[in-house]
Amino acid sequence: MNFLLETLQLIVMSIYYNIEAFVRLFIPLKKKDVTGEIVLITGAGSGIGRLMAEKFAPLGVSLVLWDVNQEGMKETARLVKEKGAARVHYYLCDCSNKAAVYRVADQVINR
């Protein structure tokens, strides 16, 4: 009997989520407006972090960049300023070190 109820639940949930996905195809969720917000990006010296910073730059946000690569962060800061970022702050931070994260977080808060 339990197997029958679980199978019925699976079928009902599958139908529900498929209908929800179909509706969202035509009525997408409203995107969050981040204008004026502070965006912290870790690993901003290269790769995905740099790409995220470049995507957020023209949205009118204050960017806070963290990375262990100081030169990479400087390059990212230069790129995002060219793309229209109003305020960019970058800090040397090893996110694998809990004490360093708290120390740099205090620097960001007190700035």
C-alpha positions in Angstrom: 0.0 0.0 0.0 2.9 2.4 0.8 4.4 1.7 -2.6 1.1 2.7 -4.3 0.9 6.0 -2.3 4.5 6.9 -3.1 4.0 6.2 -6.8 0.8 8.3 -6.9 2.7 11.1 -5.1 5.5 10.9 -7.7 3.1 11.1 -10.6 1.2 14.1 -9.1 4.4 15.9 -8.3 5.8 15.3 -11.7 2.7 16.7 -13.4 2.7 19.7 -11.1 6.4 20.6 -11.8 6.0 20.0 -15.5 3.0 22.4 -15.6 5.0 24.9 -13.5 8.0 24.7 -15.8 5.7 25.2 -18.8 4.1 28.3 -17.3 7.5 29.8 -16.4 8.5 29.4 -20.0 6.0 32.1 -20.9 5.9 34.1 -17.7 9.5 34.3 -16.3 10.2 35.3 -12.8 11.0 39.0 -12.2 14.7 39.6 -11.9 16.1 41.1 -8.8 17.1 44.8 -9.0 20.6 45.2 -7.5 21.0 48.9 -8.3 22.7 50.6 -5.4 23.6 47.3 -3.7 27.0 46.1 -2.5 28.1 43.0 -4.3 31.0 40.9 -2.8 32.8 38.7 -5.3 35.4 36.2 -4.1 37.9 34.9 -6.5 37.6 38.1 -8.5 41.2 38.0 -9.8 40.4 35.7 -12.7 38.0 33.2 -14.2 34.3 33.1 -13.1 34.9 35.8 -10.4 36.2 38.2 -13.0 33.3 37.4 -15.4 30.8 38.0 -12.6 32.4 41.3 -11.8 32.2 42.3 -15.4 28.5 41.4 -15.6 27.6 43.3 -12.4 29.7 46.4 -13.3 27.1 48.2 -15.6 24.2 47.5 -13.1 25.0 50.4 -10.8 26.4 48.4 -7.9 29.3 48.9 -5.5 31.7 46.1 -6.2 33.9 44.5 -3.4 36.5 42.2 -4.9 38.4 39.5 -2.9 41.2 37.3 -4.1 44.6 36.0 -3.2 46.0 37.4 -6.5 46.6 41.1 -6.1 47.6 41.7 -9.7 44.6 39.9 -11.0 42.3 41.9 -8.8 43.9 45.2 -10.0 43.3 44.1 -13.6 39.7 43.1 -12.8 39.1 46.5 -11.0 40.4 48.3 -14.1 38.2 46.3 -16.4 35.0 46.9 -14.4 35.7 50.6 -14.1 35.9 50.7 -17.9 32.5 48.9 -18.0 30.9 51.5 -15.9 31.2 50.4 -12.2 30.8 53.4 -10.0 32.7 52.2 -6.9 35.2 49.3 -6.8 37.1 48.2 -3.8 39.5 45.3 -3.8 41.1 43.4 -0.9 43.7 40.7 -0.6 42.0 37.8 1.1 42.6 34.1 1.3 39.0 32.7 1.7 40.3 29.3 2.9 41.5 31.1 6.1 38.6 31.9 8.5 40.6 34.5 10.4 41.6 36.3 7.2 38.0 36.4 6.1 36.9 38.0 9.3 39.8 40.4 9.2 39.0 41.5 5.7 35.2 41.6 6.4 36.0 44.1 9.2 38.0 46.2 6.8 35.1 46.3 4.4 32.6 47.2 7.1 34.8 50.0 8.5 35.5 51.5 5.1 
